[in-house]
Amino acid sequence: MKDYVHITLDLLFGFVGLFVFNQALGKAHFSQLTPFEFVAILVLGDLVGNAVYHPDVTALQILYGLFVWGIIIYAIGRLTLKSRKMRTLFEGEPSIVIRRGELQYDVMRRNMLDLNQLLSLLRQQGYFSLREIDYAVLETNGMISVLPKQPYGKPTRRDFGLNGTGGGLPITLILDGELQADNLGKASLSEPWLRQQLAEQGIESYESVLYADWDPEEGLFVIPFR
C-alpha cells in the first residue's frame, strides 16, 4: 500500500513541477521546438519517470531535479535570446535548400535531407512540384518555409483567370534516377515519348535525372543530376 501512495504522491509532485516548468517557458517555446529543446524535454520526462518508480527518491528530490533542469533550460533560453552565437550553437541556423529554383545538394546532404523528405515538406506547404519553388528554407525546427515563383504565388494570377486554367496536379515521372512507371501510365504518357523528351534536353538515361514531373499545362520539368 505504501508503494502506491509513494507513486501517487510522486506523480502529483511531478505533474505540478512539469506544469510550472511549462508555464515558465511559454507556449511559443513549445510550438517551435528545436532538436536541442526536444532532447531537453525528453530528459525532463525521463527524470520524472525514473523518479516515480524508484522507491528511494522522495517527492522533494523530484521537485529539486525538475527545478535544476528547468533553470538550465531557462538560462539557455535567455542566452539564445541575447546572443546570436549562443543561438546558433544551441538552435542552429536555417538552411536554404532551394535557391532561385535550384536544389542545393550540399546543404541537403549536410542536413541529411533526401529528395522524398523535401517533396513531402513542400506538399505540406501546398506545393506539388519543384518547378513552383523559387526559394525554400529548412528551419531550425525541421519545418520548411517556401517562397514560390511569381506565377505560383498565393493568390496566383491563375486564380483571376489571367494565366492558364489551373487545377492540374503535377505527376512525378522520375525520382532519384528511377522511372515511376505507374505514374507514367496515370499521366497517359509512354516511355518512348519520355525518352525522346529527355533526349531533346541532352539526357540519355533515367539515371542522369534527379527529378522529373509532368504538368498538363506546362509540360515536362526535369532536374538532372550534377
C-alpha positions in Angstrom: 0.0 0.0 0.0 2.9 2.3 0.8 4.3 1.8 -2.7 1.0 3.0 -4.3 0.9 6.1 -2.0 4.5 6.8 -2.9 3.9 6.6 -6.6 0.7 8.7 -6.4 2.5 11.4 -4.4 5.5 11.4 -6.8 3.2 11.7 -9.8 1.3 14.6 -8.3 4.6 16.4 -7.5 5.9 15.6 -10.9 2.8 17.0 -12.5 3.0 20.2 -10.6 6.7 20.6 -11.4 6.1 20.0 -15.1 3.1 22.4 -15.1 5.2 25.2 -13.6 8.0 24.4 -16.0 5.7 24.6 -19.0 4.2 27.9 -17.8 7.7 29.4 -17.2 8.9 28.6 -20.7 5.8 29.8 -22.5 3.6 28.4 -25.2 5.6 29.7 -28.1 8.7 27.9 -26.9 6.9 24.5 -27.3 5.3 25.3 -30.6 8.7 25.8 -32.3 10.9 23.1 -30.7 14.5 22.9 -32.0 16.3 19.5 -31.8 18.1 20.6 -28.6 14.8 21.6 -26.9 13.2 18.3 -28.0 16.0 16.3 -26.3 15.8 18.6 -23.2 12.1 17.8 -22.8 12.7 14.1 -23.3 15.3 14.2 -20.5 12.9 16.1 -18.3 10.2 13.5 -18.8 12.8 10.8 -18.1 13.7 12.4 -14.8 10.2 12.3 -13.6 9.5 8.8 -14.9 12.6 7.3 -13.3 12.0 9.1 -10.0 8.3 7.9 -9.8 9.2 4.2 -9.9 12.4 4.5 -7.7 11.4 4.0 -4.1 14.5 5.8 -2.7 13.6 9.0 -4.5 11.5 11.4 -2.5 9.0 14.0 -3.8 11.3 16.8 -2.7 14.1 15.3 -4.8 11.8 15.1 -7.8 11.0 18.8 -7.4 14.7 19.6 -6.9 15.6 17.8 -10.1 12.9 19.5 -12.1 13.9 22.8 -10.7 17.6 22.4 -11.6 16.9 21.1 -15.1 14.3 23.9 -15.6 16.8 26.5 -14.5 19.4 25.2 -17.0 16.9 25.2 -19.9 15.6 28.6 -18.9 19.1 30.1 -18.7 20.0 28.7 -22.1 16.7 30.2 -23.5 17.7 33.6 -22.1 21.2 33.3 -23.6 19.9 32.4 -27.0 17.6 35.5 -26.9 20.5 37.8 -26.2 23.4 36.2 -28.1 23.4 35.2 -31.7 26.4 32.9 -31.2 24.6 31.1 -28.4 21.5 30.9 -30.6 23.5 29.3 -33.4 25.2 26.9 -31.0 22.0 25.6 -29.4 19.4 26.1 -32.1 21.4 26.0 -35.4 20.6 28.2 -38.4 18.1 28.0 -41.2 19.4 26.4 -44.3 18.4 27.3 -47.9 17.8 24.0 -49.7 16.4 25.6 -52.9 17.9 28.8 -54.2 16.5 30.5 -57.3 14.8 27.3 -58.3 17.9 25.1 -58.0 18.4 22.4 -55.4 21.3 22.9 -53.0 22.7 19.4 -52.9 25.5 20.1 -50.4 23.0 21.8 -48.0 20.6 18.8 -48.3 23.4 16.3 -47.6 24.6 18.4 -44.6 21.1 18.3 -43.1 20.6 14.7 -44.1 17.5 15.7 -46.1 16.7 13.4 -49.0 14.5 14.3 -52.0 11.5 12.3 -50.8 11.6 14.2 -47.5 11.9 17.5 -49.2 9.0 16.8 -51.5 6.9 15.8 -48.5 7.6 19.0 -46.7 6.8 21.0 -49.8 3.5 19.2 -50.2 2.6 20.1 -46.7 3.0 23.7 -47.7 0.7 23.3 -50.7 3.4 22.9 -53.4 3.3 19.8 -55.5 6.2 20.4 -57.9 9.7 21.7 -57.6 9.0 24.0 -60.6 6.9 26.1 -58.3 9.6 26.9 -55.9 12.0 29.9 -56.0 13.4 29.6 -52.5 12.9 27.0 -49.8 14.4 27.3 -46.3 14.7 24.4 -43.9 14.0 26.0 -40.5 15.7 25.0 -37.2 12.6 23.2 -36.0 12.5 21.0 -39.1 9.7 22.8 -40.9 10.2 24.4 -44.3 9.4 27.9 -45.5 8.7 28.5 -49.2 8.9 31.5 -51.5 7.1 30.4 -54.7 8.0 31.7 -58.1 5.9 34.6 -59.2 3.3 32.7 -61.2 2.6 30.4 -58.3 2.2 32.9 -55.5 -0.9 32.9 -53.4 -3.2 34.2 -54.7 -1.9 33.3 -58.1 -2.6 35.1 -61.4 -4.4 31.9 -62.5 -7.0 32.4 -59.7 -8.0 35.6 -61.5 -8.1 34.0 -65.0 -5.0 35.9 -66.1 -2.7 32.9 -66.8 -4.0 29.4 -67.5 -6.9 27.5 -66.2 -5.2 25.8 -63.2 -6.4 22.7 -61.4 -3.7 20.3 -62.7 -1.7 18.2 -60.3 1.9 17.6 -61.4 2.8 13.9 -61.6 6.3 12.7 -60.7 7.8 10.6 -63.6 11.4 10.2 -62.4 12.7 10.2 -58.9 16.4 9.7 -57.9 17.1 8.3 -61.3 14.3 5.7 -61.3 11.3 5.8 -63.6 7.9 5.9 -61.9 6.2 3.6 -64.3 2.8 3.7 -62.6 2.7 7.5 -62.7 3.7 7.4 -66.3 0.6 5.4 -67.0 -1.6 7.6 -64.9 -0.4 10.6 -67.0 -1.3 8.7 -70.2 2.3 9.0 -71.4 4.5 6.4 -72.9 8.1 5.5 -72.2 9.3 6.2 -75.8 7.8 9.7 -75.6 9.6 10.3 -72.3 12.9 9.1 -73.7 12.5 11.4 -76.7 11.8 14.4 -74.4 14.9 13.7 -72.3 17.0 13.3 -75.5 15.9 16.7 -76.7 17.4 18.1 -73.4 20.6 16.2 -73.9 19.8 13.4 -71.3 20.4 9.9 -72.4 19.2 7.8 -69.5 16.9 8.0 -66.4 19.9 7.5 -64.2 21.0 11.0 -65.2 17.8 12.6 -63.9 17.3 13.5 -60.2 13.7 14.6 -60.6 11.2 15.0 -63.4 7.5 15.7 -63.4 4.7 16.3 -65.9 2.1 19.0 -65.8 -0.7 19.0 -68.4 -0.4 22.8 -68.9 3.4 23.3 -68.6 4.7 20.1 -69.9 7.8 18.2 -68.7 10.0 19.6 -66.0 13.5 18.0 -65.4 16.3 18.4 -62.9 19.4 16.4 -63.9 22.0 15.0 -61.6 25.1 17.2 -61.3 
